[in-house]
Amino acid sequence: MTYHANGEVQLHFELGAGYDPVGARPDLLRPGLEAAGVIVPRDSIDDMLGADEELSAHAQQRQVPAVIGEHFALSLPQQTIENGRLPAVVTRTAPPSSW
């Protein structure tokens, strides 16, 4: 997951090989991810030894979007998803030069 604002990476992280966020605001989603059980609390003994009951990869994949949605006050009501038109934003009209 990568979050950009004002032309700068605010937060980037990947799950799977530990949680090691980078960017200008690396702890932006940490409280929500900890509360959802996606990551163990910082400085927890489980962080060093491994949690006894970790979320499955599937559960993590479901929880991360929920945490992001809650943090940024995003929602996609089921009725809108099934019958309506979803909002979209065009952020680029050509691939980045790095491609």
C-alpha positions as CSV (number, residue, x, y, z in Angstrom):
1,M,0.0,0.0,0.0
2,T,1.3,3.4,-0.9
3,Y,-0.2,6.8,0.1
4,H,1.0,9.9,-1.7
5,A,0.1,13.5,-0.8
6,N,1.6,16.8,-2.1
7,G,3.9,14.8,-4.4
8,E,5.5,12.9,-1.5
9,V,5.2,9.4,-0.3
10,Q,3.5,9.7,3.1
11,L,3.3,6.0,3.8
12,H,4.3,2.8,2.0
13,F,4.1,-0.7,3.5
14,E,3.8,-4.3,2.4
15,L,2.6,-7.2,4.6
16,G,4.0,-10.6,4.6
17,A,7.6,-10.2,5.7
18,G,7.0,-8.1,8.8
19,Y,5.7,-4.6,9.0
20,D,8.3,-2.0,8.1
21,P,6.6,1.2,6.9
22,V,8.4,4.0,5.2
23,G,7.6,7.5,4.1
24,A,7.1,10.9,5.6
25,R,4.4,9.6,8.0
26,P,5.2,5.9,8.6
27,D,3.0,5.5,11.7
28,L,-0.1,7.0,10.0
29,L,-2.1,3.7,10.0
30,R,-0.2,1.9,12.8
31,P,-2.9,2.4,15.5
32,G,-5.7,1.1,13.3
33,L,-3.6,-1.8,12.0
34,E,-2.7,-2.7,15.6
35,A,-6.3,-2.4,16.8
36,A,-7.5,-4.6,13.9
37,G,-4.9,-7.3,14.8
38,V,-3.2,-7.0,11.5
39,I,0.2,-6.1,13.1
40,V,1.3,-6.6,16.7
41,P,1.7,-3.5,18.9
42,R,5.1,-1.9,18.7
43,D,7.5,-3.1,21.4
44,S,5.3,-6.1,22.1
45,I,7.0,-9.3,23.2
46,D,5.0,-10.9,20.3
47,D,6.9,-8.6,17.9
48,M,10.1,-10.3,18.9
49,L,8.9,-13.9,19.4
50,G,6.0,-14.2,17.0
51,A,2.3,-13.9,17.9
52,D,0.5,-17.0,19.1
53,E,-2.6,-16.2,17.1
54,E,-1.8,-14.2,14.0
55,L,-4.4,-13.3,11.4
56,S,-4.3,-15.4,8.3
57,A,-3.1,-13.7,5.1
58,H,-6.8,-13.7,3.8
59,A,-7.9,-12.0,7.0
60,Q,-5.1,-9.4,6.7
61,Q,-6.2,-8.7,3.1
62,R,-9.7,-8.0,4.3
63,Q,-8.7,-5.9,7.4
64,V,-6.2,-3.6,5.7
65,P,-8.8,-2.0,3.3
66,A,-11.2,-1.6,6.3
67,V,-8.5,0.2,8.3
68,I,-7.7,2.4,5.4
69,G,-11.3,3.2,4.7
70,E,-12.0,4.0,8.3
71,H,-8.9,6.2,8.6
72,F,-9.7,8.2,5.5
73,A,-13.5,8.1,6.0
74,L,-14.0,6.2,2.8
75,S,-17.0,4.0,2.2
76,L,-18.6,2.1,-0.6
77,P,-22.2,1.1,0.5
78,Q,-23.2,-2.3,-0.7
79,Q,-26.3,-0.9,-2.6
80,T,-24.0,1.5,-4.5
81,I,-21.6,-1.2,-5.4
82,E,-24.3,-3.5,-6.6
83,N,-26.6,-1.1,-8.4
84,G,-24.9,2.3,-8.7
85,R,-22.0,4.0,-10.3
86,L,-18.8,4.0,-8.3
87,P,-16.8,7.2,-8.0
88,A,-13.5,7.3,-9.9
89,V,-10.6,9.8,-10.1
90,V,-8.1,10.0,-13.0
91,T,-4.7,10.7,-11.5
92,R,-2.6,10.2,-14.6
93,T,-3.3,10.1,-18.3
94,A,0.0,8.5,-19.3
95,P,2.3,5.9,-17.6
96,P,5.1,7.3,-15.4
97,S,8.4,7.9,-17.1
98,S,9.9,5.1,-15.0
99,W,7.9,2.5,-17.0
